[in-house]
Amino acid sequence: MTKEDSSISLGVGMLMGVIGGVIAAVLYAPKSGEETRKNVEGVITDIAQKYTPEIKQAKRQALNSIDVMRYRLEEQYNKINESIKAKQLAKAKEKESNEYDVN
């Protein structure tokens, strides 16, 4: 993970922590259910509007990281698959040459 990815992860984690803390504070406040739901909705709306650019940037980078990891995993899978096929082919050739040597 690069330094930039680490700092983005830290920022997203802190943002989620703040959101969770705000929601918990609102939910445990001594208010009626309807009033609490309105407060939660208002807080979430405010946070979403305030941090939309950061959230979009984090989402883009997360998707990019996923694409890079998918590419690397596919690359490794293909190498392993090719190695298995090469070993199977070598075994088959060895078996074939042994059959011809015996006869």
Residue frames as qw, qx, qy, qz and C-alpha x, y, z in Angstrom:
[[0.000, 0.892, 0.451, 0.000, 0.00, 0.00, 0.00],
 [0.421, 0.454, -0.031, 0.785, 1.43, 3.37, -0.94],
 [0.186, -0.191, -0.439, 0.858, 1.71, 6.33, 1.38],
 [0.311, -0.053, -0.203, -0.927, -1.12, 8.04, -0.50],
 [0.604, -0.260, -0.675, -0.335, -3.37, 4.98, -0.14],
 [0.460, -0.261, -0.687, 0.498, -2.56, 4.81, 3.58],
 [0.001, -0.132, -0.248, 0.960, -3.44, 8.46, 4.14],
 [0.474, -0.131, -0.404, -0.771, -6.68, 8.06, 2.18],
 [0.600, -0.276, -0.751, -0.021, -7.56, 4.97, 4.19],
 [0.296, -0.227, -0.557, 0.742, -6.84, 6.87, 7.39],
 [0.193, 0.029, -0.022, -0.981, -9.00, 9.79, 6.23],
 [0.578, -0.196, -0.569, -0.552, -11.88, 7.53, 5.25],
 [0.547, -0.262, -0.748, 0.269, -11.58, 5.66, 8.55],
 [0.124, -0.173, -0.406, 0.889, -11.63, 8.90, 10.52],
 [0.367, -0.063, -0.253, -0.893, -14.63, 10.11, 8.53],
 [0.623, -0.253, -0.688, -0.273, -16.51, 6.88, 9.23],
 [0.426, -0.230, -0.667, 0.566, -15.59, 7.18, 12.90],
 [0.084, 0.077, 0.170, -0.979, -16.94, 10.71, 13.06],
 [0.524, -0.136, -0.449, -0.710, -20.13, 9.69, 11.29],
 [0.608, -0.253, -0.751, 0.040, -20.58, 6.73, 13.63],
 [0.279, -0.184, -0.542, 0.771, -19.96, 8.92, 16.66],
 [0.255, -0.007, -0.037, -0.966, -22.45, 11.53, 15.53],
 [0.612, -0.191, -0.582, -0.500, -25.09, 8.92, 14.81],
 [0.542, -0.244, -0.740, 0.316, -24.50, 7.22, 18.15],
 [0.100, -0.115, -0.380, 0.912, -24.72, 10.56, 19.97],
 [0.422, -0.066, -0.218, -0.878, -27.96, 11.44, 18.22],
 [0.640, -0.193, -0.689, -0.279, -29.48, 8.01, 18.83],
 [0.519, -0.283, -0.678, 0.436, -28.67, 8.05, 22.53],
 [0.046, -0.168, 0.155, -0.972, -29.91, 11.59, 23.07],
 [0.106, 0.383, 0.819, -0.414, -33.06, 11.78, 25.19],
 [0.339, 0.248, -0.172, -0.891, -35.49, 12.83, 22.45],
 [0.781, 0.267, 0.387, -0.411, -38.56, 11.34, 20.85],
 [0.688, 0.071, 0.645, 0.326, -38.16, 8.81, 18.04],
 [0.472, 0.787, 0.351, 0.188, -39.48, 11.15, 15.37],
 [0.062, -0.978, 0.185, 0.068, -37.25, 14.01, 16.49],
 [0.576, -0.490, 0.589, 0.284, -34.24, 11.70, 16.64],
 [0.681, 0.340, 0.570, 0.308, -34.91, 10.38, 13.12],
 [0.302, 0.935, 0.140, 0.119, -35.12, 13.93, 11.81],
 [0.294, -0.866, 0.376, 0.151, -31.86, 14.81, 13.54],
 [0.680, -0.189, 0.634, 0.317, -30.11, 11.73, 12.15],
 [0.594, 0.617, 0.448, 0.256, -31.40, 12.47, 8.66],
 [0.100, 0.994, -0.036, 0.027, -30.23, 16.09, 8.94],
 [0.457, -0.699, 0.502, 0.224, -26.80, 15.13, 10.20],
 [0.701, 0.061, 0.632, 0.325, -26.31, 12.51, 7.51],
 [0.469, 0.801, 0.320, 0.190, -27.47, 14.90, 4.80],
 [0.087, -0.973, 0.203, 0.068, -25.12, 17.62, 6.06],
 [0.565, -0.490, 0.602, 0.281, -22.16, 15.24, 6.23],
 [0.692, 0.337, 0.574, 0.279, -22.91, 13.82, 2.79],
 [0.347, 0.912, 0.162, 0.144, -23.09, 17.28, 1.25],
 [0.250, -0.908, 0.320, 0.104, -20.01, 18.54, 3.08],
 [0.455, -0.488, 0.709, 0.229, -17.77, 15.56, 2.26],
 [0.825, 0.482, 0.238, -0.173, -19.09, 14.57, -1.18],
 [0.482, 0.770, -0.417, -0.022, -15.85, 15.44, -3.03],
 [0.182, -0.552, 0.793, -0.182, -13.73, 13.50, -0.53],
 [0.740, 0.051, 0.615, -0.267, -16.10, 10.54, -0.63],
 [0.777, 0.611, 0.015, -0.152, -16.06, 10.50, -4.43],
 [0.268, 0.750, -0.601, 0.063, -12.26, 10.72, -4.47],
 [0.419, -0.363, 0.798, -0.238, -11.97, 7.89, -1.92],
 [0.823, 0.280, 0.420, -0.258, -14.42, 5.80, -3.95],
 [0.636, 0.722, -0.256, -0.094, -12.44, 6.40, -7.16],
 [0.076, 0.653, -0.738, 0.149, -9.19, 5.43, -5.47],
 [0.620, -0.156, 0.712, -0.290, -10.75, 2.38, -3.84],
 [0.841, 0.452, 0.216, -0.204, -12.12, 1.21, -7.20],
 [0.457, 0.761, -0.461, 0.008, -8.75, 1.87, -8.81],
 [0.234, -0.513, 0.797, -0.218, -7.02, -0.16, -6.10],
 [0.780, 0.103, 0.551, -0.278, -9.51, -2.97, -6.62],
 [0.757, 0.634, -0.079, -0.135, -8.82, -2.94, -10.36],
 [0.205, 0.716, -0.658, 0.108, -5.06, -3.08, -9.75],
 [0.464, -0.302, 0.786, -0.275, -5.45, -5.96, -7.29],
 [0.843, 0.329, 0.328, -0.272, -7.77, -7.80, -9.69],
 [0.605, 0.716, -0.344, -0.057, -5.20, -7.41, -12.47],
 [0.018, -0.605, 0.770, -0.200, -2.39, -8.67, -10.22],
 [0.652, -0.092, 0.681, -0.321, -4.45, -11.62, -9.03],
 [0.837, 0.493, 0.106, -0.215, -5.40, -12.56, -12.59],
 [0.389, 0.739, -0.549, 0.033, -1.74, -12.30, -13.56],
 [0.269, -0.430, 0.821, -0.262, -0.73, -14.64, -10.71],
 [0.791, 0.165, 0.480, -0.342, -3.58, -17.01, -11.53],
 [0.749, 0.625, -0.158, -0.152, -2.45, -17.19, -15.15],
 [0.175, 0.663, -0.717, 0.126, 1.16, -17.85, -14.14],
 [0.496, -0.220, 0.776, -0.322, 0.09, -20.64, -11.79],
 [0.823, 0.375, 0.286, -0.318, -2.22, -22.09, -14.43],
 [0.593, 0.694, -0.401, -0.074, 0.56, -22.02, -17.05],
 [0.083, -0.550, 0.804, -0.212, 2.94, -23.67, -14.60],
 [0.685, 0.001, 0.647, -0.335, 0.45, -26.47, -13.89],
 [0.807, 0.543, 0.049, -0.226, -0.14, -27.01, -17.60],
 [0.361, 0.716, -0.597, 0.023, 3.61, -27.09, -18.26],
 [0.322, -0.372, 0.830, -0.261, 4.10, -29.70, -15.51],
 [0.788, 0.230, 0.471, -0.323, 1.22, -31.79, -16.87],
 [0.693, 0.674, -0.210, -0.151, 2.67, -31.59, -20.36],
 [0.106, 0.644, -0.748, 0.122, 6.12, -32.57, -19.09],
 [0.561, -0.153, 0.754, -0.306, 4.61, -35.55, -17.24],
 [0.821, 0.436, 0.239, -0.281, 2.72, -36.61, -20.33],
 [0.530, 0.719, -0.447, -0.052, 5.85, -36.38, -22.48],
 [0.153, -0.514, 0.817, -0.213, 7.85, -38.32, -19.89],
 [0.713, 0.064, 0.616, -0.327, 5.16, -40.99, -19.72],
 [0.771, 0.596, -0.014, -0.224, 5.04, -41.16, -23.50],
 [0.344, 0.698, -0.627, 0.042, 8.81, -41.50, -23.81],
 [0.384, -0.336, 0.813, -0.281, 8.83, -44.19, -21.08],
 [0.818, 0.271, 0.393, -0.321, 6.16, -46.15, -22.94],
 [0.696, 0.666, -0.251, -0.094, 8.23, -46.08, -26.13],
 [0.044, 0.649, -0.741, 0.166, 11.40, -47.05, -24.24],
 [0.605, -0.172, 0.709, -0.319, 9.73, -50.09, -22.64],
 [0.850, 0.411, 0.257, -0.205, 8.25, -51.46, -25.86]]
